């Protein structure tokens, strides 16, 4: 039987949605207020879910203390209170849409979690807008 465990975290970050291959008018049309050249911020809510068999020795799918620390060191420390466009390598050339942020987070965490476990990342950009990656 597979069991899913989840850990919720958050980080605050600024970004600008902008594609340099588009004209200013096309960017304004595609991204609206999110194309503000002075950036804007979000209070991102992150849920990381890991699914797999329960280890008979520990009773865990994964140790939640380990998952908490992994999210802190790999995600929160990297993105919290940052301008994603300007201060992170991941988004120097990648438009920091909620979709792209969630995929980047999934890829970072995937390298740290056993491939015998499935991984899902849910990222809330606002209380009503969220993205899910994996499963």
C-alpha positions as CSV (number, residue, x, y, z in Angstrom):
1,X,0.0,0.0,0.0
2,X,1.3,3.4,-0.9
3,X,1.0,6.4,1.5
4,X,1.4,10.1,0.7
5,X,3.0,12.4,3.3
6,X,3.1,16.2,2.7
7,X,4.9,19.1,4.2
8,X,3.7,22.7,3.8
9,X,6.2,25.6,3.6
10,X,6.2,29.2,2.3
11,X,8.5,31.8,0.9
12,X,8.1,35.4,-0.2
13,X,9.6,36.5,-3.6
14,X,9.3,39.1,-6.2
15,X,9.3,38.6,-10.0
16,X,8.4,40.1,-13.3
17,X,6.8,38.1,-16.1
18,X,8.5,39.2,-19.2
19,X,9.7,37.5,-22.5
20,X,12.5,39.5,-24.1
21,X,11.6,37.9,-27.5
22,X,8.2,39.8,-27.4
23,X,7.6,43.5,-27.9
24,X,6.7,45.7,-25.0
25,X,3.1,45.7,-26.3
26,X,3.0,41.9,-26.5
27,X,4.5,41.5,-23.0
28,X,1.9,43.9,-21.6
29,X,-0.9,42.0,-23.4
30,X,0.4,38.6,-22.3
31,X,1.3,39.4,-18.7
32,X,-0.7,42.5,-17.7
33,X,0.2,43.9,-14.3
34,X,2.7,41.0,-13.8
35,X,4.9,42.7,-16.5
36,X,5.6,45.6,-14.2
37,X,9.2,46.6,-14.8
38,X,9.6,47.4,-11.1
39,X,8.5,43.8,-10.2
40,X,5.8,42.6,-7.8
41,X,5.7,40.0,-5.1
42,X,3.8,37.0,-3.8
43,X,3.6,35.1,-0.6
44,X,4.0,31.6,-2.1
45,X,2.6,28.6,-0.3
46,X,4.3,25.3,-1.1
47,X,3.2,21.8,-0.5
48,X,5.7,19.0,-1.1
49,X,4.1,15.5,-1.2
50,X,6.1,12.2,-1.2
51,X,4.4,8.9,-1.9
52,X,5.6,5.4,-1.3
53,X,5.6,2.3,0.8
54,X,5.9,2.7,4.6
55,X,9.3,1.5,5.8
56,X,8.6,-1.4,8.2
57,X,11.7,-0.4,10.3
58,X,10.7,3.2,10.9
59,X,7.0,3.4,10.1
60,X,7.7,6.4,7.8
61,X,7.5,7.0,4.1
62,X,10.1,9.6,4.8
63,X,11.2,11.3,8.0
64,X,9.2,14.6,8.1
65,X,12.1,16.3,10.0
66,X,14.3,15.4,7.0
67,X,11.7,16.7,4.5
68,X,11.3,19.9,6.5
69,X,15.1,20.5,6.4
70,X,15.3,19.6,2.7
71,X,12.7,22.1,1.8
72,X,14.3,24.8,4.0
73,X,17.8,24.3,2.6
74,X,17.0,23.6,-1.0
75,X,14.0,25.9,-1.6
76,X,13.3,28.4,1.2
77,X,16.9,29.5,1.6
78,X,17.3,29.8,-2.2
79,X,14.1,31.7,-3.0
80,X,12.8,33.4,0.1
81,X,12.9,37.2,0.0
82,X,14.6,37.2,-3.4
83,X,13.9,38.9,-6.7
84,X,13.6,35.7,-8.7
85,X,14.6,37.4,-12.0
86,X,17.6,39.1,-10.6
87,X,18.9,37.1,-7.7
88,X,18.5,33.4,-8.7
89,X,20.4,31.5,-11.3
90,X,17.3,29.4,-12.2
91,X,15.3,32.4,-13.5
92,X,18.0,34.5,-15.1
93,X,16.8,33.2,-18.5
94,X,13.6,31.4,-17.5
95,X,10.3,33.4,-17.1
96,X,9.4,32.9,-13.4
97,X,5.7,32.0,-14.0
98,X,4.1,29.9,-11.3
99,X,4.3,26.9,-13.7
100,X,8.1,27.4,-14.2
101,X,8.7,28.0,-10.5
102,X,6.9,24.8,-9.6
103,X,8.8,22.8,-12.2
104,X,12.2,24.2,-11.0
105,X,11.3,23.3,-7.4
106,X,10.2,19.8,-8.4
107,X,13.5,19.3,-10.3
108,X,15.6,20.5,-7.4
109,X,13.8,18.2,-4.9
110,X,13.7,15.2,-7.3
111,X,17.5,15.0,-7.2
112,X,17.3,14.7,-3.4
113,X,14.5,12.1,-3.0
114,X,14.8,8.4,-3.7
115,X,13.4,7.5,-7.1
116,X,11.4,4.7,-5.4
117,X,9.2,7.5,-4.1
118,X,6.9,9.7,-6.2
119,X,7.0,13.4,-5.7
120,X,4.4,16.1,-6.2
121,X,4.9,19.8,-5.8
122,X,1.9,22.2,-5.3
123,X,2.7,25.9,-5.4
124,X,0.1,28.5,-4.5
125,X,0.9,31.9,-6.0
126,X,-2.3,33.3,-4.5
127,X,-4.9,31.6,-2.3
128,X,-6.9,30.9,-5.5
129,X,-4.2,30.3,-8.1
130,X,-2.0,27.2,-7.8
131,X,0.1,24.8,-9.9
132,X,0.8,21.1,-9.4
133,X,3.8,19.2,-10.8
134,X,4.4,15.5,-10.6
135,X,2.2,12.9,-8.9
